Amino acid sequence: MTNNMSLILITLSILYAIYAWKYPRYAVLTFPLLLPAYLLRTKIGPLPTTLLELGFLALVLAVTLRTKKTRWSDGIKMLRPWRYALLLWILASAIAVIVAPDKIAALGLWRAYILEPIVYLILLKSYLIDESDRWLVIKSLVATTIFIAVWSVFQFTTNIGIPAPWNVGLSLRRATGPFPFPNAVALYCAPLAVLFFGLAVFPQHSARATRYAERLFPLIGFISATVATLLAKSVGGSIAILSCILLVLLWKRKTRLPTIGAILLGAIVLFSVPQLREPTIKTLSFQNWSGRVRVWMWQETADMLKDRPIFGAGLGGYPATFAPYHKKTFIEIFQYPHNILLNLWTETGLPGIFAFILIVITWIRLTLKYEVRGTRYASSIISILPLFAILIHGLVDVPYFKNDLAFQFWILAALLPTRSSSIQKSNQKN
């Protein structure tokens, strides 16, 4: 079975390489369509791999051979504002490989979560020349959310294909989409949902798309991503989407007062009805089962970090390093501690935390810098929404250390506007 799967995935990768050789621009800009393909796994010899990784390798080889060094040099120049954040992130993660208990496994994670997404970021930035390019990336992301939403709706309505323990009665059922667990749906969809909402509310008037299309595609993406998140019944993802929607509505002058009124009315109703008030308070105060599990996990993780405060457990080292500190043995040891700060701390140590903070600062700085210069593509509110969703959801989950999420994070960062007119004018679309 493994040999057959390897043959199928290699064949698909070769076909993709041929496509990328013939149409490098379209292959690079539509690569987000392959993000869910990490779920198709196999081994080539002793090395584990996925269709996403094989497709990425095919893309890099084809584009490099076709365009020589020009794309890479241009992409690196376009990432000049990110250079310090990226260098520190690469350095911190490399140290995390060295301190990890299983260095071979850690090197594989470094390749999947750090190296490949950043290499693709360089390539993508070299092709993001104008709004039509960004529009193609956005439409590719919309297509992935439609795919996940359709799968989730089918699962939820039929209870077919949902793994245990989520394949239960309708009231407790949670869709997982193509993923192995429901939170993966929300982790992927929530940042995209708020990006699409911002684009639908603030259309960008691309020269290659009608205003109707500019609203329609993001609106379809927003609905798809939101429906998938709701069917997965992810509290963290739902709160992230709702918070960002309210931020947008408060940002717009026309909707500001009605939104404030709706918030006040909703709060009054929520805290006046016991059937709504009690479960909400339990959820927000971490008194329900999911919340208590997270609190216990965070407490025990903090005990572990007292003995490893500088470098944490290393990439992929959390489960093994955490085991001696795990006292609540009636719950499993998770791969990560489900909090963005603790995730970064345990995986990449304090250097990784500093690097990620610098990434966030760079994201915000670029957003504000190019907003005041009047960039047509992204207003500050649109550019900042996915980051807010990631940080909010990251309070209770793992929004980066996963194959598709690592790529998605840097794709969203690539969509931020940067100015390098000399590069853009000299860049030819191959």
Order of alpha helices (4+ residues) and beta strands (2+ residues): alpha-alpha-beta-beta-alpha-alpha-alpha-alpha-alpha-alpha-alpha-alpha-alpha-alpha-alpha-alpha-alpha-alpha-alpha-alpha-alpha
